[in-house]
Amino acid sequence: MAGSIGLFIRMALYLGGAFVAGQGWATFNPEAGTLTIQIEPLVEVLAGLSVFGGTFAASRIVKKKGGTT
């Protein structure tokens, strides 16, 4: 089970990286060897992910204490 979850997380990170690069939010300068990431567009994505993670964690806590969600 742990191996499957690790693989899923790795694949999700690959997808996220490809999405960020595809949107132009991250650019690589081969001459300077630098990666530049624009923060402003990523704030919306990070805010959405934090809300999703928070609601998921809250539901797990409630279920662990015997409640239902």
N, C-alpha and C positions, 0 to 999 in steps of 0.2 A: 504494500500500500504506500509506504513512504517513498519508494522509488517512482511510483506512478505520479504522486503529488509533485515530487521534485521535477520530473519531466514536464508536467503540465505548467509549472511555474516558469521553467526555462523557456518553453515554447511561447508562453504569454509575454515574457520579456523580449523575445525575438520579435514577436508581432508588434509590441509597443515601440521598440526601437525602429522598426521599419516604418511604422506609422509616423513617428516623429520626423524621421528623415524625409519621408515622402511629402509631408506637409511643408517642408522647408524650415522647420523650427530648429533644425540642427544642420550646420554646414561644416564641411571639412576643407581646409585649405592645405593642399598637398605641398605647396612650396614652403610654407611656414611650419607645417606639421601640427596645426592646431585644429581643434574642434570647437566651434562656437555654437552655443545653445541660447536661443531667445527665450527669456523667462516669462514674459507677459502672456503669450499664448498657452504656455504650459500650466499657468496658474488655474485656469478653468478646468483643465483635465485633472490636475491634482486635487482641486476642491471636490470635484465629483467623486473621485476615487476615495477620498477621505470620508465623505458622507456615506458612500456605499460600505466601506470598511467599518465605520462606526455603527451603522444600523445592523450589520451582520454580527459584530461583536456583542451588541446589546441583546440581540435575539438569542445568542448562545448563552449569555449570562442568565437571562430570564429562564430559558429552558433548563439550565443546570440547577437553578433554584426551585424547579418544579412547576414553573408557570408555563403558559402557552402563548405563542405569538401568532 
